[in-house]
Amino acid sequence: MAIGNINDIQGIKLESDLVKNALMKVLVSPTDGWDGYVMRVVELEKDGYTPKHSHDWPHINYVIEGEGEILFDDKYIKVNAGAYAFVPNNTVHQYRNTSDKVFKFICIVPEIGHKI
């Protein structure tokens, strides 16, 4: 069993030419007994974004707070708190913050998809 509070987790700043103003916090992973999957929270500050990419596994997202856009193939879709998305494998996608406040979302991926 894993019980905690997101405010107690040290975030990992994501750094790359393809990422801007992004932080990741791992909430539950195989280390906690959830074999094969990782639940993490991504926080995008103002003007922040994740890489535009695709991969061989699907994943699930749920927006906790803020406003942003999710790219699916070639179309950006506006989302805000309460929105969710299922991203099929091999789909080009990206997340962007479109406000002055933090855009924060849960991202659940297979263990193979968790890279820092």
Backbone as ProteinMPNN parsed JSONL, in Angstrom:
{"seq_chain_A": "MAIGNINDIQGIKLESDLVKNALMKVLVSPTDGWDGYVMRVVELEKDGYTPKHSHDWPHINYVIEGEGEILFDDKYIKVNAGAYAFVPNNTVHQYRNTSDKVFKFICIVPEIGHKI", "coords_chain_A": {"N_chain_A": [[0.845, -1.173, 0.0], [0.445, 2.258, -0.714], [0.444, 5.411, 0.593], [0.259, 8.852, 0.558], [1.185, 12.337, 0.23], [1.017, 14.687, -2.293], [2.303, 17.104, -1.929], [4.456, 16.515, -0.379], [6.307, 15.326, -1.954], [9.33, 15.344, -3.688], [9.894, 17.1, -6.591], [10.994, 16.421, -9.956], [12.848, 18.236, -12.111], [12.246, 18.584, -15.508], [14.441, 18.561, -18.131], [15.413, 19.621, -21.259], [15.909, 20.363, -24.737], [13.451, 20.142, -25.83], [11.531, 20.541, -23.94], [9.889, 22.738, -21.644], [9.808, 24.61, -18.663], [8.866, 22.516, -16.892], [7.916, 20.039, -14.482], [8.127, 16.934, -12.786], [6.438, 14.629, -10.686], [6.626, 11.574, -9.096], [4.093, 9.484, -8.086], [2.987, 6.852, -7.583], [4.469, 3.72, -8.168], [6.197, 0.781, -9.512], [7.963, 0.423, -7.386], [6.363, 0.901, -5.227], [4.718, -1.23, -5.301], [2.969, -1.353, -7.448], [3.008, -3.092, -9.988], [4.361, -2.799, -13.189], [3.284, -0.31, -13.9], [3.218, 3.333, -13.748], [2.265, 6.106, -11.893], [2.171, 9.47, -12.216], [2.599, 13.013, -11.641], [2.522, 15.824, -13.644], [3.709, 19.079, -13.792], [3.264, 22.077, -15.345], [4.623, 25.162, -15.662], [3.973, 28.698, -16.32], [3.947, 29.282, -19.798], [4.986, 26.767, -20.209], [5.749, 23.482, -21.562], [5.515, 20.074, -22.756], [7.518, 17.578, -24.52], [6.872, 17.284, -28.036], [5.772, 14.321, -29.183], [5.685, 10.734, -29.855], [4.949, 7.295, -29.008], [5.275, 3.717, -28.378], [3.367, 2.858, -26.53], [0.191, 3.203, -24.862], [-1.302, 5.86, -22.851], [-2.792, 7.478, -19.94], [-4.379, 10.508, -19.0], [-5.25, 13.009, -16.567], [-6.549, 16.105, -15.826], [-5.678, 18.113, -13.173], [-5.492, 20.751, -12.249], [-5.62, 24.135, -13.534], [-5.22, 25.44, -16.915], [-4.876, 24.373, -20.26], [-3.537, 22.952, -23.28], [-3.892, 20.017, -25.231], [-2.144, 18.311, -27.612], [-3.229, 16.279, -30.215], [-2.198, 14.268, -32.638], [-2.476, 16.371, -35.088], [-3.904, 18.465, -34.031], [-4.651, 20.881, -31.591], [-6.281, 20.676, -28.489], [-8.286, 22.355, -26.238], [-8.135, 22.181, -22.706], [-9.136, 21.869, -19.226], [-9.24, 21.864, -15.593], [-10.483, 18.763, -14.494], [-10.734, 17.591, -16.948], [-10.026, 14.72, -18.999], [-7.903, 12.375, -20.725], [-7.303, 9.788, -23.042], [-4.544, 8.527, -24.499], [-3.787, 6.954, -27.34], [-1.422, 4.383, -28.35], [1.387, 5.28, -30.417], [0.482, 7.822, -31.183], [0.905, 11.163, -31.998], [1.566, 13.593, -29.592], [1.306, 16.315, -27.215], [1.64, 18.524, -24.403], [0.59, 21.694, -23.318], [0.877, 24.658, -21.396], [-1.488, 27.197, -21.171], [-1.994, 29.408, -19.689], [-1.427, 31.83, -17.008], [-1.162, 30.531, -14.671], [-0.285, 27.472, -12.896], [-0.38, 24.494, -14.817], [-1.521, 21.433, -14.222], [-1.333, 17.94, -14.302], [-2.309, 14.48, -14.029], [-0.504, 11.654, -15.083], [-0.595, 8.499, -16.285], [1.322, 5.765, -17.017], [2.598, 2.807, -18.716], [5.228, 0.972, -17.144], [7.473, 0.867, -18.842], [7.234, 3.234, -20.2], [8.001, 5.215, -18.494], [10.251, 7.579, -18.194], [12.953, 9.57, -17.221]], "CA_chain_A": [[0.0, 0.0, 0.0], [1.159, 3.527, -0.736], [-0.377, 6.56, 0.938], [1.13, 10.002, 0.705], [0.662, 13.634, -0.156], [1.808, 15.221, -3.395], [3.102, 18.227, -1.449], [5.641, 15.986, 0.293], [7.156, 14.664, -2.949], [10.306, 16.179, -4.39], [9.723, 17.05, -8.038], [12.169, 16.3, -10.82], [12.749, 19.196, -13.207], [12.512, 17.972, -16.808], [15.292, 19.472, -18.878], [15.732, 19.212, -22.622], [15.555, 21.401, -25.711], [12.068, 19.896, -26.246], [10.676, 20.739, -22.769], [10.081, 24.046, -21.014], [9.099, 24.881, -17.405], [8.142, 21.283, -16.544], [8.335, 19.314, -13.297], [7.409, 15.666, -12.644], [6.438, 13.984, -9.377], [6.167, 10.191, -9.171], [3.229, 9.196, -6.948], [2.928, 5.408, -7.361], [5.258, 3.02, -9.184], [6.513, -0.582, -9.081], [8.607, 0.502, -6.08], [5.287, 0.888, -4.232], [3.936, -2.447, -5.471], [2.102, -1.322, -8.631], [3.849, -3.683, -11.022], [4.131, -2.515, -14.594], [2.717, 1.015, -14.186], [3.684, 4.473, -12.971], [1.364, 7.255, -11.824], [2.965, 10.652, -11.914], [1.956, 14.3, -11.879], [3.359, 16.758, -14.387], [3.346, 20.465, -13.556], [3.809, 22.997, -16.337], [4.505, 26.569, -15.276], [3.625, 29.601, -17.417], [4.658, 29.034, -21.075], [5.596, 25.44, -20.187], [5.258, 22.433, -22.465], [6.225, 18.795, -22.824], [7.957, 17.348, -25.894], [5.94, 16.765, -29.043], [6.342, 12.995, -29.378], [4.807, 9.556, -29.874], [5.643, 6.104, -28.519], [4.576, 2.454, -28.628], [2.432, 2.493, -25.466], [-0.849, 4.188, -24.556], [-1.318, 6.363, -21.476], [-4.003, 8.158, -19.502], [-4.138, 11.777, -18.323], [-6.365, 13.672, -15.903], [-6.129, 17.46, -15.461], [-5.977, 18.432, -11.782], [-5.73, 22.192, -12.141], [-5.096, 24.988, -14.588], [-5.733, 25.392, -18.279], [-3.847, 24.086, -21.237], [-3.911, 22.31, -24.536], [-3.286, 18.733, -25.538], [-2.031, 18.042, -29.044], [-3.48, 14.922, -30.701], [-1.772, 14.246, -34.033], [-2.211, 17.702, -35.63], [-4.9, 19.393, -33.517], [-4.61, 21.199, -30.164], [-7.601, 20.673, -27.865], [-8.251, 23.059, -24.958], [-8.585, 21.404, -21.543], [-8.972, 22.491, -17.92], [-9.415, 20.935, -14.478], [-11.56, 17.797, -14.681], [-10.618, 16.943, -18.266], [-9.195, 13.513, -19.058], [-7.551, 11.967, -22.087], [-6.641, 8.515, -23.311], [-3.662, 8.721, -25.652], [-3.423, 5.645, -27.897], [-0.028, 4.222, -28.767], [1.817, 5.839, -31.697], [-0.221, 9.068, -31.469], [1.701, 12.347, -31.687], [0.892, 14.377, -28.562], [2.081, 17.293, -26.456], [0.853, 19.275, -23.429], [1.073, 23.073, -23.199], [0.174, 25.549, -20.481], [-1.975, 28.37, -21.9], [-2.386, 30.439, -18.733], [-0.367, 32.313, -16.127], [-1.142, 29.663, -13.503], [0.246, 26.125, -13.139], [-1.206, 23.484, -15.494], [-1.074, 20.229, -13.525], [-2.118, 16.774, -14.701], [-1.861, 13.124, -13.735], [-0.135, 10.881, -16.263], [-0.376, 7.09, -15.935], [1.98, 5.097, -18.134], [3.265, 1.547, -18.4], [6.582, 1.189, -16.598], [8.411, 1.114, -19.951], [7.072, 4.616, -20.643], [8.445, 6.182, -17.491], [11.645, 7.958, -18.387], [13.238, 10.909, -16.68]], "C_chain_A": [[0.888, 1.233, 0.0], [0.164, 4.646, -0.449], [0.566, 7.731, 1.148], [0.417, 11.278, 0.329], [1.59, 14.222, -1.203], [2.72, 16.363, -2.945], [4.37, 17.788, -0.73], [6.645, 15.348, -0.674], [8.058, 15.676, -3.636], [10.103, 16.013, -5.895], [11.046, 16.95, -8.758], [11.968, 17.248, -11.986], [13.129, 18.483, -14.508], [13.277, 18.98, -17.652], [15.691, 18.867, -20.21], [15.404, 20.387, -23.523], [14.088, 21.297, -26.122], [11.053, 20.165, -25.145], [10.946, 22.12, -22.191], [9.221, 24.136, -19.753], [8.259, 23.693, -16.936], [8.786, 20.578, -15.353], [7.504, 18.042, -13.202], [7.562, 15.137, -11.22], [5.873, 12.575, -9.549], [5.371, 9.89, -7.905], [3.227, 7.712, -6.596], [3.656, 4.723, -8.509], [5.472, 1.577, -8.732], [7.223, -0.625, -7.724], [7.584, 0.411, -4.949], [4.396, -0.337, -4.349], [2.995, -2.45, -6.666], [2.917, -1.796, -9.828], [3.402, -3.283, -12.421], [3.624, -1.123, -14.919], [3.326, 2.081, -13.285], [2.625, 5.572, -13.062], [2.2, 8.449, -11.397], [2.139, 11.905, -12.163], [2.973, 15.179, -12.588], [2.817, 18.156, -14.121], [4.048, 21.327, -14.593], [3.565, 24.422, -15.867], [4.128, 27.397, -16.513], [4.54, 29.353, -18.618], [5.309, 27.656, -21.14], [4.964, 24.477, -21.172], [6.112, 21.182, -22.337], [6.694, 18.593, -24.263], [6.798, 16.917, -26.794], [6.513, 15.418, -29.454], [5.251, 11.937, -29.542], [5.639, 8.373, -29.383], [4.739, 4.889, -28.673], [3.556, 2.067, -27.56], [1.379, 3.59, -25.307], [-0.638, 4.749, -23.147], [-2.572, 7.175, -21.221], [-3.607, 9.436, -18.778], [-5.418, 12.295, -17.677], [-5.872, 15.033, -15.417], [-6.62, 17.783, -14.051], [-6.309, 19.912, -11.622], [-5.116, 22.924, -13.317], [-5.795, 24.795, -15.915], [-4.582, 25.125, -19.227], [-4.422, 23.515, -22.504], [-3.197, 20.974, -24.638], [-3.305, 18.571, -27.052], [-2.315, 16.569, -29.288], [-3.239, 14.949, -32.195], [-1.507, 15.661, -34.532], [-3.181, 18.767, -35.113], [-4.738, 19.596, -32.01], [-6.03, 21.31, -29.631], [-7.466, 21.334, -26.494], [-8.811, 22.169, -23.853], [-8.4, 22.241, -20.282], [-9.257, 21.446, -16.856], [-10.65, 20.063, -14.68], [-11.503, 17.075, -16.013], [-9.754, 15.692, -18.148], [-8.932, 13.176, -20.509], [-6.944, 10.571, -22.063], [-5.836, 8.729, -24.581], [-3.265, 7.349, -26.173], [-1.943, 5.586, -28.264], [0.172, 4.809, -30.17], [1.02, 7.066, -32.139], [0.683, 10.236, -31.078], [0.908, 13.191, -30.691], [1.883, 15.298, -27.855], [1.119, 18.011, -25.509], [1.459, 20.666, -23.309], [0.221, 23.838, -22.196], [-0.22, 26.793, -21.271], [-2.402, 29.497, -20.959], [-1.175, 30.889, -17.918], [-0.226, 31.454, -14.875], [-0.596, 28.285, -13.886], [-0.812, 25.259, -13.827], [-0.687, 22.147, -14.976], [-1.964, 19.055, -13.916], [-1.459, 15.47, -14.262], [-1.559, 12.439, -15.059], [0.182, 9.453, -15.804], [0.151, 6.376, -17.174], [2.424, 3.697, -17.726], [4.682, 1.844, -17.924], [7.594, 1.501, -17.693], [8.367, 2.568, -20.419], [7.542, 5.667, -19.654], [9.936, 6.42, -17.637], [11.833, 9.355, -17.822], [14.526, 11.405, -17.283]], "O_chain_A": [[1.946, 1.253, 0.63], [-0.83, 4.808, -1.157], [1.57, 7.602, 1.848], [-0.799, 11.299, 0.136], [2.807, 14.251, -1.02], [3.79, 16.566, -3.519], [5.264, 18.601, -0.497], [7.707, 14.887, -0.256], [7.607, 16.722, -4.101], [10.139, 14.894, -6.407], [12.087, 17.346, -8.235], [11.028, 17.09, -12.765], [14.188, 17.862, -14.602], [12.825, 20.105, -17.863], [16.229, 17.762, -20.282], [14.697, 21.308, -23.114], [13.533, 22.236, -26.692], [9.849, 20.038, -25.369], [12.071, 22.617, -22.236], [8.043, 23.779, -19.774], [7.079, 23.848, -16.621], [10.008, 20.52, -15.223], [6.31, 18.058, -13.502], [8.641, 15.184, -10.629], [4.776, 12.4, -10.081], [5.885, 10.018, -6.794], [3.442, 7.351, -5.439], [3.489, 5.09, -9.672], [4.977, 1.187, -7.674], [7.095, -1.607, -6.992], [7.883, -0.084, -3.862], [3.433, -0.482, -3.596], [2.292, -3.435, -6.89], [3.45, -0.987, -10.588], [2.233, -3.411, -12.784], [3.534, -0.768, -16.094], [3.871, 1.79, -12.22], [2.155, 5.921, -14.145], [2.85, 8.433, -10.351], [1.1, 11.853, -12.822], [4.132, 15.266, -12.184], [1.612, 18.391, -14.214], [5.274, 21.31, -14.704], [2.419, 24.834, -15.694], [3.983, 26.858, -17.611], [5.756, 29.23, -18.468], [6.108, 27.4, -22.041], [3.808, 24.629, -21.566], [7.255, 21.22, -21.881], [6.307, 19.361, -25.144], [5.86, 16.26, -26.342], [7.61, 15.356, -30.009], [4.062, 12.213, -29.388], [6.867, 8.435, -29.346], [3.575, 5.016, -29.054], [2.929, 1.015, -27.688], [1.643, 4.76, -25.583], [0.112, 4.183, -22.351], [-3.314, 7.518, -22.142], [-2.626, 9.459, -18.035], [-6.521, 12.055, -18.169], [-4.889, 15.11, -14.68], [-7.818, 17.734, -13.77], [-7.274, 20.279, -10.951], [-4.225, 22.419, -13.999], [-6.803, 24.098, -16.027], [-3.461, 25.591, -19.02], [-5.623, 23.585, -22.763], [-2.058, 20.819, -24.197], [-4.353, 18.681, -27.688], [-1.717, 15.704, -28.648], [-3.99, 15.58, -32.938], [-0.374, 16.125, -34.406], [-3.272, 19.851, -35.688], [-4.691, 18.633, -31.245], [-6.882, 21.956, -30.241], [-6.634, 20.926, -25.684], [-9.823, 21.493, -24.035], [-7.618, 23.191, -20.261], [-9.49, 20.279, -17.171], [-11.729, 20.563, -14.999], [-12.159, 16.048, -16.187], [-8.864, 15.618, -17.302], [-9.642, 13.628, -21.407], [-6.169, 10.229, -21.17], [-6.392, 9.076, -25.622], [-2.489, 6.646, -25.525], [-1.298, 6.616, -28.462], [-0.745, 4.829, -30.991], [0.896, 7.325, -33.336], [1.171, 10.291, -29.949], [-0.27, 13.473, -30.907], [3.097, 15.098, -27.887], [-0.078, 18.096, -25.783], [2.677, 20.816, -23.211], [-1.0, 23.685, -22.154], [0.612, 27.38, -21.963], [-3.088, 30.431, -21.376], [-0.06, 30.403, -18.106], [0.719, 31.625, -14.105], [-0.462, 27.975, -15.07], [-1.988, 25.289, -13.463], [0.451, 21.768, -15.254], [-3.191, 19.153, -13.872], [-0.238, 15.371, -14.141], [-2.278, 12.625, -16.041], [1.114, 9.234, -15.03], [-0.479, 6.379, -18.231], [2.606, 3.421, -16.541], [5.257, 2.872, -18.28], [8.487, 2.324, -17.487], [9.344, 3.076, -20.968], [7.491, 6.865, -19.935], [10.764, 5.589, -17.263], [10.957, 10.211, -17.943], [14.966, 12.512, -16.974]]}, "name": "protein", "num_of_chains": 1, "seq": "MAIGNINDIQGIKLESDLVKNALMKVLVSPTDGWDGYVMRVVELEKDGYTPKHSHDWPHINYVIEGEGEILFDDKYIKVNAGAYAFVPNNTVHQYRNTSDKVFKFICIVPEIGHKI"}
